[in-house]
Amino acid sequence: MTVELPVLLGLSLAAFAAGFVDAIAGGGGLIQLPPLLAVVGPGLAPGTNKLSSICGTTTALVRYARHGSVRWRVVALVGPVAFAAALAGSLGYLEVVRRHATHVEPVFAIVFLALAADQVRRTLGPGRERAARPPRPGPGMLFAAGVALYDGAIGPGTGMFLFWTFSTWFALTPLEATGTTKAVNALTNAGSLVAFVARGAVLWPLALAMAASNVVGGALGARSAIRHGVALIRVVTAVACAGAAVYLLVRWASR
């Protein structure tokens, strides 16, 4: 399958924007996946999106790791489960979720709106670096596994769900939650990508071109988040979550 140059440039621009937003708040798939679906269809879009995304996510992860904003003990605890759950989602649950997407999407939209409101509240209220309640890794593991399964089956918004999981159940600061999210999200992307590559469901030339743009966006996004800290993360997360909610509600209403 060939992609014309104007279309390639448009998809590359979307990949850059997705990498930038994803490095700060997650949700890059909401920018990158819809145009991919329109151009290459549902058979190749998810795998192509995953290959591009994992490159940008890994680039952002390197920057957060160098800054010391990744909690590797949490990654070691959650990562293997997340990898396996994402792989299972891509292999076995995709058709099930698609069949029930009309019921699932409004629920996710409400969750995204709640997360956006929470970030606005925290931004306008007195800042506190750590969550008031102590870490609860047990429920956190269950939530992370569910998010990883969602990532393998659907994908967009995974970073925002993981950010909420780590900031709430593992009591990480926003910067720690963002850096740790990149590490776990890279593993969920890898698990999902294994399934898509095995099925030949990746359009490699397009995926590699988009990956280059996603890497640049991811590097700039991570740098901006580290430089400007908590306020930028919360604001971009709130905007991304609100955008995700609108996107899902529009999709649901148009069915």
Backbone as CSV, one residue per row, in Angstrom:
resi,resn,N_x,N_y,N_z,CA_x,CA_y,CA_z,C_x,C_y,C_z
1,MET,0.843,-1.197,0.000,0.000,0.000,0.000,0.880,1.250,0.000
2,THR,0.628,2.175,-0.913,1.401,3.408,-0.989,0.588,4.569,-0.427
3,VAL,1.310,5.515,0.175,0.682,6.709,0.753,1.249,7.923,0.046
4,GLU,0.390,8.782,-0.460,0.840,9.972,-1.175,1.550,10.930,-0.233
5,LEU,2.451,11.739,-0.818,3.297,12.624,-0.013,2.503,13.579,0.872
6,PRO,1.474,14.294,0.375,0.718,15.188,1.264,0.104,14.446,2.457
7,VAL,-0.382,13.236,2.200,-0.969,12.443,3.276,0.110,12.036,4.271
8,LEU,1.275,11.644,3.744,2.391,11.263,4.617,2.817,12.423,5.499
9,LEU,2.877,13.616,4.914,3.267,14.793,5.698,2.229,15.089,6.787
10,GLY,0.959,14.953,6.440,-0.092,15.181,7.428,-0.034,14.184,8.570
11,LEU,0.201,12.911,8.253,0.312,11.883,9.291,1.555,12.092,10.139
12,SER,2.637,12.553,9.519,3.863,12.824,10.273,3.664,13.987,11.242
13,LEU,2.920,15.006,10.805,2.616,16.129,11.691,1.757,15.667,12.862
14,ALA,0.791,14.803,12.580,-0.046,14.251,13.653,0.806,13.435,14.618
15,ALA,1.790,12.681,14.090,2.667,11.880,14.939,3.528,12.765,15.829
16,PHE,3.993,13.899,15.291,4.779,14.837,16.099,3.940,15.389,17.252
17,ALA,2.727,15.851,16.928,1.839,16.387,17.972,1.496,15.317,18.996
18,ALA,1.271,14.099,18.510,0.944,13.002,19.420,2.103,12.706,20.358
19,GLY,3.325,12.692,19.825,4.486,12.435,20.665,4.678,13.502,21.722
20,PHE,4.446,14.766,21.349,4.615,15.881,22.290,3.614,15.782,23.429
21,VAL,2.332,15.619,23.079,1.278,15.552,24.100,1.436,14.295,24.947
22,ASP,1.742,13.178,24.298,1.852,11.911,25.012,2.984,11.942,26.032
23,ALA,4.079,12.611,25.713,5.216,12.680,26.622,4.879,13.447,27.892
24,ILE,3.908,14.338,27.814,3.542,15.152,28.972,2.361,14.554,29.722
25,ALA,1.324,14.205,28.994,0.068,13.836,29.658,-0.510,12.510,29.209
26,GLY,0.054,11.883,28.182,-0.579,10.698,27.610,-1.687,11.104,26.658
27,GLY,-2.248,10.116,25.984,-3.348,10.408,25.074,-2.918,10.727,23.662
28,GLY,-1.641,10.478,23.325,-1.177,10.758,21.975,-1.909,9.964,20.919
29,GLY,-2.370,8.779,21.283,-3.100,7.952,20.325,-4.379,8.593,19.846
30,LEU,-4.971,9.472,20.653,-6.194,10.161,20.251,-5.927,11.147,19.123
31,ILE,-4.664,11.574,18.987,-4.282,12.479,17.903,-3.831,11.682,16.684
32,GLN,-3.127,10.597,16.925,-2.472,9.860,15.845,-3.345,8.779,15.213
33,LEU,-4.143,8.087,16.017,-4.881,6.939,15.502,-6.042,7.291,14.568
34,PRO,-6.876,8.308,14.863,-8.004,8.585,13.962,-7.599,8.846,12.507
35,PRO,-6.593,9.716,12.228,-6.216,9.885,10.819,-5.623,8.621,10.208
36,LEU,-4.937,7.813,11.010,-4.418,6.544,10.501,-5.557,5.613,10.097
37,LEU,-6.587,5.553,10.927,-7.742,4.727,10.597,-8.385,5.179,9.288
38,ALA,-8.425,6.489,9.085,-9.034,7.015,7.868,-8.212,6.691,6.628
39,VAL,-6.876,6.628,6.763,-5.994,6.435,5.613,-5.762,4.961,5.298
40,VAL,-5.447,4.155,6.320,-5.048,2.761,6.054,-6.062,1.739,6.545
41,GLY,-7.079,2.179,7.273,-8.119,1.258,7.702,-7.792,0.536,8.996
42,PRO,-8.776,-0.148,9.572,-8.596,-0.789,10.880,-7.648,-1.981,10.866
43,GLY,-7.391,-2.561,9.709,-6.505,-3.720,9.673,-5.061,-3.376,9.942
44,LEU,-4.593,-2.208,9.454,-3.190,-1.823,9.583,-2.967,-0.661,10.552
45,ALA,-4.013,0.107,10.824,-3.834,1.309,11.646,-3.330,1.018,13.060
46,PRO,-3.914,0.061,13.814,-3.445,-0.134,15.193,-1.979,-0.538,15.285
47,GLY,-1.531,-1.470,14.461,-0.139,-1.897,14.515,0.817,-0.806,14.090
48,THR,0.448,-0.059,13.041,1.278,1.058,12.583,1.367,2.123,13.663
49,ASN,0.249,2.383,14.324,0.213,3.346,15.421,1.111,2.904,16.575
50,LYS,1.097,1.616,16.900,1.898,1.114,18.017,3.389,1.259,17.751
51,LEU,3.813,0.964,16.515,5.240,1.073,16.210,5.712,2.509,16.315
52,SER,4.900,3.431,15.790,5.250,4.841,15.911,5.259,5.282,17.371
53,SER,4.248,4.870,18.123,4.106,5.311,19.513,5.227,4.815,20.405
54,ILE,5.648,3.570,20.210,6.660,3.026,21.110,7.992,3.757,20.947
55,CYS,8.246,4.265,19.738,9.482,5.012,19.519,9.457,6.340,20.276
56,GLY,8.347,7.061,20.167,8.230,8.324,20.886,8.196,8.135,22.392
57,THR,7.487,7.112,22.844,7.396,6.838,24.280,8.763,6.484,24.854
58,THR,9.540,5.690,24.119,10.873,5.308,24.594,11.791,6.516,24.653
59,THR,11.693,7.407,23.680,12.496,8.628,23.697,12.172,9.479,24.911
60,ALA,10.876,9.656,25.185,10.483,10.414,26.372,10.953,9.718,27.643
61,LEU,10.872,8.391,27.671,11.297,7.628,28.842,12.763,7.876,29.161
62,VAL,13.608,7.913,28.137,15.041,8.144,28.356,15.265,9.482,29.050
63,ARG,14.545,10.500,28.622,14.703,11.822,29.243,14.228,11.812,30.702
64,TYR,13.084,11.191,30.955,12.593,11.120,32.330,13.538,10.293,33.207
65,ALA,14.078,9.223,32.659,14.997,8.382,33.432,16.263,9.148,33.791
66,ARG,16.789,9.898,32.853,17.983,10.703,33.127,17.721,11.745,34.204
67,HIS,16.498,12.227,34.250,16.126,13.223,35.259,15.843,12.583,36.609
68,GLY,15.762,11.255,36.660,15.452,10.557,37.908,13.979,10.541,38.239
69,SER,13.114,10.662,37.222,11.671,10.755,37.452,10.933,9.454,37.151
70,VAL,11.650,8.342,37.082,11.034,7.039,36.876,11.229,6.206,38.129
71,ARG,10.165,5.657,38.681,10.265,4.809,39.861,10.338,3.358,39.386
72,TRP,11.577,2.877,39.283,11.831,1.585,38.651,11.272,0.420,39.460
73,ARG,11.157,0.565,40.766,10.551,-0.514,41.563,9.088,-0.716,41.173
74,VAL,8.404,0.377,40.916,7.014,0.278,40.473,6.954,-0.338,39.079
75,VAL,7.875,0.057,38.219,7.927,-0.511,36.867,8.175,-2.012,36.923
76,ALA,9.108,-2.424,37.794,9.414,-3.855,37.923,8.211,-4.641,38.434
77,LEU,7.386,-4.009,39.269,6.197,-4.664,39.813,5.080,-4.740,38.776
78,VAL,4.839,-3.627,38.097,3.691,-3.524,37.196,4.028,-3.975,35.775
79,GLY,5.263,-3.740,35.341,5.635,-3.923,33.949,5.335,-5.291,33.359
80,PRO,5.770,-6.393,33.978,5.496,-7.714,33.380,4.010,-8.012,33.223
81,VAL,3.219,-7.619,34.220,1.769,-7.827,34.133,1.184,-6.980,33.008
82,ALA,1.657,-5.746,32.895,1.156,-4.853,31.855,1.495,-5.379,30.467
83,PHE,2.714,-5.884,30.289,3.125,-6.447,29.000,2.208,-7.607,28.613
84,ALA,2.012,-8.531,29.536,1.190,-9.713,29.253,-0.264,-9.325,28.987
85,ALA,-0.791,-8.375,29.752,-2.185,-7.963,29.573,-2.387,-7.289,28.222
86,ALA,-1.428,-6.447,27.809,-1.545,-5.784,26.512,-1.476,-6.799,25.374
87,LEU,-0.589,-7.771,25.510,-0.492,-8.830,24.507,-1.806,-9.599,24.406
88,ALA,-2.377,-9.931,25.562,-3.655,-10.638,25.574,-4.755,-9.788,24.956
89,GLY,-4.739,-8.501,25.246,-5.749,-7.614,24.683,-5.693,-7.584,23.172
90,SER,-4.487,-7.507,22.616,-4.345,-7.453,21.163,-4.688,-8.785,20.512
91,LEU,-4.394,-9.880,21.199,-4.623,-11.197,20.608,-6.078,-11.656,20.721
92,GLY,-6.675,-11.459,21.907,-7.947,-12.123,22.141,-9.163,-11.269,22.390
93,TYR,-8.966,-9.996,22.771,-10.096,-9.206,23.232,-10.535,-8.125,22.252
94,LEU,-9.800,-7.956,21.165,-10.083,-6.855,20.254,-11.491,-6.938,19.681
95,GLU,-11.883,-8.101,19.206,-13.202,-8.234,18.612,-14.314,-8.056,19.636
96,VAL,-14.079,-8.561,20.857,-15.092,-8.423,21.902,-15.326,-6.954,22.232
97,VAL,-14.211,-6.205,22.382,-14.335,-4.799,22.732,-14.991,-4.021,21.597
98,ARG,-14.637,-4.362,20.360,-15.235,-3.655,19.229,-16.746,-3.854,19.199
99,ARG,-17.183,-5.059,19.514,-18.619,-5.342,19.479,-19.386,-4.530,20.514
100,HIS,-18.701,-4.208,21.610,-19.367,-3.487,22.694,-18.881,-2.047,22.804
101,ALA,-18.236,-1.537,21.757,-17.654,-0.195,21.818,-18.706,0.875,22.056
102,THR,-19.916,0.665,21.533,-20.953,1.682,21.718,-21.336,1.844,23.181
103,HIS,-21.127,0.813,23.985,-21.432,0.906,25.413,-20.222,1.387,26.211
104,VAL,-19.028,1.072,25.718,-17.803,1.374,26.473,-17.390,2.831,26.326
105,GLU,-17.528,3.389,25.128,-16.989,4.724,24.861,-17.584,5.821,25.745
106,PRO,-18.907,5.869,25.994,-19.420,6.904,26.898,-18.861,6.783,28.314
107,VAL,-18.617,5.561,28.768,-18.042,5.363,30.102,-16.649,5.961,30.162
108,PHE,-15.830,5.678,29.140,-14.486,6.243,29.102,-14.541,7.766,29.026
109,ALA,-15.508,8.300,28.283,-15.635,9.749,28.171,-15.897,10.375,29.540
110,ILE,-16.759,9.757,30.330,-17.050,10.268,31.668,-15.808,10.207,32.551
111,VAL,-15.051,9.097,32.432,-13.817,8.973,33.223,-12.830,10.065,32.836
112,PHE,-12.684,10.327,31.529,-11.762,11.362,31.083,-12.180,12.743,31.596
113,LEU,-13.481,13.025,31.559,-13.957,14.309,32.067,-13.676,14.449,33.560
114,ALA,-13.859,13.359,34.307,-13.571,13.388,35.737,-12.084,13.639,35.995
115,LEU,-11.235,13.000,35.197,-9.799,13.201,35.356,-9.414,14.636,35.014
116,ALA,-10.027,15.197,33.955,-9.755,16.582,33.590,-10.151,17.526,34.717
117,ALA,-11.343,17.309,35.294,-11.806,18.153,36.395,-10.884,18.047,37.601
118,ASP,-10.397,16.837,37.876,-9.497,16.638,39.002,-8.187,17.396,38.800
119,GLN,-7.652,17.379,37.569,-6.405,18.090,37.299,-6.595,19.597,37.408
120,VAL,-7.752,20.101,36.956,-8.033,21.530,37.097,-8.127,21.904,38.575
121,ARG,-8.813,21.068,39.355,-8.934,21.327,40.794,-7.569,21.377,41.465
122,ARG,-6.714,20.437,41.112,-5.383,20.394,41.721,-4.523,21.577,41.281
123,THR,-4.723,22.032,40.031,-3.944,23.167,39.530,-4.347,24.452,40.223
124,LEU,-5.637,24.654,40.401,-6.125,25.891,41.008,-6.022,25.874,42.520
125,GLY,-6.035,24.679,43.111,-5.957,24.568,44.563,-4.526,24.573,45.048
126,PRO,-4.322,24.473,46.368,-2.974,24.430,46.912,-2.258,23.177,46.454
127,GLY,-1.068,23.335,45.870,-0.318,22.204,45.328,0.259,21.333,46.419
128,ARG,0.181,20.040,46.216,0.799,19.081,47.130,1.463,18.031,46.269
129,GLU,2.739,17.816,46.498,3.506,16.949,45.617,3.072,15.495,45.689
130,ARG,2.658,15.021,46.857,2.268,13.623,46.970,0.809,13.486,47.381
131,ALA,0.231,12.398,47.002,-1.161,12.156,47.358,-1.299,12.038,48.871
132,ALA,-2.472,12.458,49.382,-2.661,12.465,50.829,-2.708,11.043,51.385
133,ARG,-3.291,10.120,50.646,-3.406,8.774,51.170,-2.161,7.954,50.854
134,PRO,-1.904,6.906,51.629,-0.708,6.094,51.405,-0.842,5.238,50.157
135,PRO,0.283,4.725,49.654,0.225,3.858,48.466,-0.597,2.606,48.731
136,ARG,-1.314,2.157,47.700,-2.082,0.913,47.769,-1.786,0.116,46.496
137,PRO,-0.638,-0.556,46.481,-0.209,-1.232,45.247,-1.126,-2.368,44.808
138,GLY,-1.868,-2.978,45.730,-2.769,-4.065,45.350,-3.817,-3.616,44.354
139,PRO,-4.685,-2.655,44.728,-5.647,-2.124,43.753,-4.961,-1.505,42.545
140,GLY,-3.789,-0.879,42.780,-3.056,-0.274,41.678,-2.662,-1.280,40.617
141,MET,-2.254,-2.476,41.043,-1.898,-3.527,40.100,-3.096,-3.941,39.261
142,LEU,-4.252,-4.063,39.909,-5.464,-4.444,39.179,-5.842,-3.389,38.150
143,PHE,-5.766,-2.127,38.557,-6.073,-1.054,37.625,-5.081,-1.036,36.472
144,ALA,-3.791,-1.193,36.779,-2.766,-1.177,35.729,-2.976,-2.318,34.745
145,ALA,-3.336,-3.498,35.252,-3.591,-4.639,34.369,-4.789,-4.359,33.455
146,GLY,-5.832,-3.769,34.020,-6.993,-3.422,33.218,-6.684,-2.382,32.154
147,VAL,-5.879,-1.391,32.521,-5.487,-0.363,31.563,-4.647,-0.977,30.439
148,ALA,-3.740,-1.895,30.807,-2.905,-2.554,29.799,-3.744,-3.399,28.851
149,LEU,-4.749,-4.069,29.391,-5.656,-4.846,28.552,-6.403,-3.925,27.588
150,TYR,-6.852,-2.794,28.101,-7.487,-1.781,27.255,-6.531,-1.299,26.179
151,ASP,-5.259,-1.090,26.535,-4.277,-0.612,25.565,-4.111,-1.611,24.430
152,GLY,-4.049,-2.899,24.766,-3.907,-3.900,23.730,-5.113,-3.991,22.823
153,ALA,-6.305,-3.745,23.371,-7.534,-3.895,22.597,-7.950,-2.620,21.888
154,ILE,-7.756,-1.453,22.531,-8.219,-0.185,21.961,-7.061,0.797,21.842
155,GLY,-6.496,1.248,22.978,-5.268,2.029,22.953,-5.357,3.477,23.372
156,PRO,-6.041,4.363,22.621,-5.983,5.794,22.922,-6.408,6.128,24.339
157,GLY,-5.618,6.959,25.014,-5.917,7.358,26.386,-5.224,6.539,27.441
158,THR,-4.446,5.527,27.026,-3.776,4.656,27.999,-2.863,5.437,28.933
159,GLY,-2.093,6.369,28.379,-1.166,7.141,29.204,-1.871,7.914,30.300
160,MET,-3.049,8.441,29.997,-3.801,9.200,30.997,-4.328,8.284,32.096
161,PHE,-4.776,7.089,31.707,-5.223,6.130,32.713,-4.071,5.677,33.599
162,LEU,-2.908,5.433,33.010,-1.749,5.010,33.801,-1.291,6.134,34.725
163,PHE,-1.303,7.365,34.234,-0.944,8.509,35.071,-1.845,8.563,36.301
164,TRP,-3.142,8.408,36.089,-4.075,8.418,37.217,-3.788,7.250,38.161
165,THR,-3.500,6.078,37.611,-3.216,4.898,38.432,-2.010,5.129,39.323
166,PHE,-0.929,5.651,38.760,0.294,5.815,39.536,0.215,6.986,40.509
167,SER,-0.486,8.037,40.135,-0.597,9.176,41.057,-1.584,8.894,42.181
168,THR,-2.561,8.028,41.932,-3.582,7.732,42.941,-3.207,6.542,43.802
169,TRP,-2.970,5.387,43.188,-2.783,4.157,43.951,-1.343,3.943,44.408
170,PHE,-0.396,4.545,43.704,1.008,4.392,44.111,1.560,5.662,44.746
171,ALA,0.705,6.700,44.876,1.051,7.947,45.563,2.306,8.598,45.006
172,LEU,2.476,8.580,43.688,3.620,9.230,43.069,3.295,10.690,42.778
173,THR,4.312,11.534,42.750,4.129,12.927,42.352,3.786,12.971,40.860
174,PRO,3.246,14.088,40.373,2.923,14.160,38.945,4.098,13.847,38.023
175,LEU,5.284,14.357,38.354,6.444,14.106,37.506,6.866,12.643,37.589
176,GLU,6.842,12.072,38.780,7.154,10.643,38.931,6.123,9.776,38.212
177,ALA,4.852,10.143,38.346,3.789,9.371,37.695,3.931,9.431,36.177
178,THR,4.311,10.599,35.660,4.487,10.743,34.222,5.660,9.909,33.727
179,GLY,6.799,9.982,34.415,7.969,9.207,34.012,7.724,7.709,34.113
180,THR,7.093,7.280,35.189,6.796,5.857,35.371,5.785,5.382,34.346
181,THR,4.837,6.238,34.013,3.867,5.902,32.968,4.563,5.612,31.652
182,LYS,5.588,6.412,31.309,6.294,6.186,30.045,6.921,4.796,30.015
183,ALA,7.511,4.364,31.136,8.154,3.050,31.178,7.132,1.936,31.002
184,VAL,6.030,2.014,31.726,5.017,0.959,31.638,4.297,1.012,30.292
185,ASN,4.063,2.219,29.791,3.409,2.358,28.493,4.278,1.792,27.370
186,ALA,5.592,1.938,27.500,6.491,1.332,26.513,6.336,-0.187,26.521
187,LEU,6.155,-0.764,27.700,5.982,-2.216,27.803,4.623,-2.661,27.246
188,THR,3.577,-1.884,27.496,2.279,-2.261,26.925,2.309,-2.141,25.397
189,ASN,2.980,-1.106,24.896,3.129,-0.973,23.448,3.892,-2.157,22.866
190,ALA,4.949,-2.577,23.575,5.750,-3.705,23.105,4.933,-4.990,23.081
191,GLY,4.162,-5.229,24.145,3.334,-6.424,24.197,2.316,-6.451,23.078
192,SER,1.674,-5.322,22.850,0.694,-5.222,21.781,1.352,-5.372,20.415
193,LEU,2.522,-4.764,20.261,3.212,-4.792,18.977,3.627,-6.203,18.586
194,VAL,3.966,-7.031,19.576,4.314,-8.427,19.291,3.188,-9.100,18.508
195,ALA,1.955,-8.866,18.946,0.805,-9.487,18.286,0.619,-8.944,16.875
196,PHE,0.739,-7.624,16.708,0.504,-7.035,15.394,1.596,-7.419,14.393
197,VAL,2.835,-7.460,14.854,3.928,-7.867,13.960,3.752,-9.319,13.548
198,ALA,3.385,-10.163,14.511,3.189,-11.585,14.204,2.088,-11.782,13.165
199,ARG,1.113,-10.902,13.157,0.011,-11.019,12.204,0.280,-10.257,10.904
200,GLY,1.432,-9.607,10.800,1.730,-8.825,9.609,0.862,-7.602,9.469
201,ALA,0.438,-7.041,10.595,-0.515,-5.929,10.584,0.165,-4.590,10.843
202,VAL,1.380,-4.409,10.311,2.108,-3.146,10.447,2.521,-2.681,9.057
203,LEU,2.188,-1.447,8.695,2.631,-0.859,7.437,3.974,-0.183,7.707
204,TRP,5.054,-0.921,7.496,6.373,-0.525,7.977,6.878,0.822,7.438
205,PRO,6.830,1.099,6.139,7.359,2.392,5.675,6.672,3.588,6.331
206,LEU,5.340,3.522,6.396,4.595,4.612,7.021,4.883,4.666,8.516
207,ALA,4.924,3.513,9.169,5.169,3.463,10.609,6.521,4.070,10.958
208,LEU,7.543,3.777,10.172,8.889,4.300,10.458,8.956,5.808,10.216
209,ALA,8.271,6.286,9.169,8.242,7.728,8.917,7.545,8.463,10.059
210,MET,6.430,7.922,10.515,5.717,8.539,11.630,6.505,8.419,12.924
211,ALA,7.238,7.323,13.077,8.033,7.121,14.285,9.079,8.223,14.442
212,ALA,9.689,8.633,13.327,10.703,9.690,13.396,10.094,10.984,13.938
213,SER,8.901,11.327,13.459,8.227,12.531,13.960,7.792,12.369,15.403
214,ASN,7.334,11.169,15.761,6.893,10.907,17.120,8.053,11.022,18.105
215,VAL,9.242,10.587,17.674,10.437,10.679,18.521,10.769,12.134,18.820
216,VAL,10.726,12.982,17.797,11.022,14.407,18.000,9.993,15.029,18.945
217,GLY,8.723,14.746,18.719,7.680,15.274,19.595,7.811,14.767,21.016
218,GLY,8.151,13.486,21.179,8.323,12.923,22.510,9.478,13.556,23.262
219,ALA,10.583,13.795,22.564,11.748,14.413,23.206,11.430,15.831,23.664
220,LEU,10.765,16.614,22.807,10.421,17.989,23.170,9.374,18.023,24.281
221,GLY,8.416,17.106,24.231,7.394,17.074,25.269,7.964,16.741,26.633
222,ALA,8.835,15.737,26.684,9.451,15.362,27.953,10.313,16.495,28.498
223,ARG,11.052,17.144,27.608,11.888,18.273,28.041,11.034,19.387,28.623
224,SER,9.911,19.680,27.967,9.020,20.736,28.463,8.427,20.378,29.819
225,ALA,8.025,19.113,29.988,7.429,18.687,31.253,8.439,18.776,32.393
226,ILE,9.672,18.347,32.128,10.707,18.387,33.166,11.052,19.826,33.523
227,ARG,11.103,20.681,32.512,11.487,22.077,32.746,10.397,22.845,33.488
228,HIS,9.148,22.638,33.093,8.055,23.445,33.655,7.300,22.744,34.779
229,GLY,7.528,21.450,34.939,7.060,20.748,36.123,5.570,20.487,36.197
230,VAL,5.090,20.472,37.442,3.746,19.990,37.767,2.648,20.768,37.054
231,ALA,2.761,22.084,37.019,1.681,22.900,36.446,1.435,22.540,34.988
232,LEU,2.507,22.414,34.201,2.343,22.073,32.788,1.723,20.690,32.630
233,ILE,2.171,19.727,33.435,1.633,18.373,33.341,0.137,18.379,33.614
234,ARG,-0.265,19.093,34.667,-1.678,19.104,35.022,-2.522,19.806,33.952
235,VAL,-2.048,20.923,33.432,-2.816,21.665,32.427,-2.961,20.852,31.146
236,VAL,-1.849,20.285,30.659,-1.909,19.509,29.421,-2.749,18.252,29.628
237,THR,-2.637,17.642,30.809,-3.459,16.459,31.097,-4.938,16.811,31.073
238,ALA,-5.298,17.950,31.683,-6.701,18.364,31.706,-7.222,18.603,30.294
239,VAL,-6.435,19.311,29.472,-6.858,19.592,28.096,-6.962,18.301,27.290
240,ALA,-5.959,17.417,27.443,-5.970,16.153,26.699,-7.153,15.277,27.102
241,CYS,-7.445,15.254,28.387,-8.578,14.450,28.865,-9.906,14.992,28.345
242,ALA,-10.050,16.311,28.371,-11.270,16.910,27.847,-11.410,16.613,26.353
243,GLY,-10.300,16.713,25.630,-10.330,16.390,24.210,-10.673,14.933,23.959
244,ALA,-10.135,14.053,24.794,-10.436,12.624,24.664,-11.917,12.363,24.897
245,ALA,-12.487,13.028,25.890,-13.908,12.842,26.184,-14.769,13.297,25.011
246,VAL,-14.440,14.463,24.453,-15.203,14.979,23.313,-15.088,14.025,22.126
247,TYR,-13.876,13.555,21.865,-13.646,12.637,20.749,-14.495,11.371,20.888
248,LEU,-14.496,10.778,22.079,-15.245,9.540,22.294,-16.750,9.772,22.208
249,LEU,-17.219,10.883,22.754,-18.652,11.176,22.694,-19.114,11.437,21.259
250,VAL,-18.293,12.117,20.466,-18.635,12.367,19.065,-18.686,11.050,18.293
251,ARG,-17.693,10.183,18.551,-17.694,8.865,17.905,-18.951,8.075,18.268
252,TRP,-19.286,8.115,19.550,-20.455,7.363,20.028,-21.740,7.924,19.415
253,ALA,-21.854,9.245,19.360,-23.071,9.871,18.848,-23.236,9.661,17.339
254,SER,-22.112,9.486,16.638,-22.181,9.358,15.174,-22.452,7.944,14.711
255,ARG,-22.500,6.987,15.637,-22.736,5.587,15.248,-24.200,5.353,14.887
